[in-house]
Amino acid sequence: MHKLFDLDHPFFRPLWRRLAVIAICLGWGVFEFVMGNPFWGTLFTGLGVYCIWGFLLDYRPRTESDSKTE
């Protein structure tokens, strides 16, 4: 299955990186709302929620056997 973003990329294996991406997206969304830009605020907040789902709730890191089958 082709995804828009590869949330299983080895770069995102450490928890701190996944949490940093979530915090940046949500923080930027709040910043945009405070600055009076609801479109960008909604966009970045939605991206942050998508990252919460993909990085925390549904995260399954790749194993060596998964990499060989692709």
N, C-alpha and C positions, 0 to 999 in steps of 0.2 A: 504494500500500500504506500502510495506517495503522499507525503505530508508537506505542508507549507513550510514548517520549521522542523528540523531534525532535533527533537528534544532528547533523543537517546545518544547524541554525539558524546564521545569520550570527554570532551571539554567540560560537560555539565555533570560529570560523575561526582566531584566533590560537592557536598551539601552547601558549603559556604558560597560557592559560585551560583548555585540555583537560588539561594536566598537573596544574594546580591542583585541578581537580575529582577527578581520579584519586587524587591524594595525600590530599585531604580524606576521600574515601570509605574508602580503605584505612587511613588513620590512625585514623579514627573506629572502624573495625572492630577494629583492634588494641586501641584504648582500651577498647572494650566487652568484648573477651575478657579483658583484664587486670583489669577491674572485676568479672569473674565473670558476665557476661551473654552466654552463648553464642548465644542467639537473635538478639540485635541485632548481635553480632559477625559471625555468619554472614550476616545480611542486608546489612550494610554492606560486608563483604568481597566478597560476591557482586555487589553493585552496582559496586564498584570494578573487579572482573574484567570485568563487562559493559562498563564505560566504557573499559577497556583495549582490548577488542575493537572497540568502536564508534568510539573516538576515535583510536586508533593503527593497529590492524591492518586495519580495513575502512573507514577514513575517506576519503570522496571529497567534497570541498566542492562546493556548488552553484555552477553558473555562471549567467550572465545568461540563456542560452538555456533552462536547466532551469526557471528561475523563470517564464518566459513560457508554458510548456506546462502549468502547473498551474492 
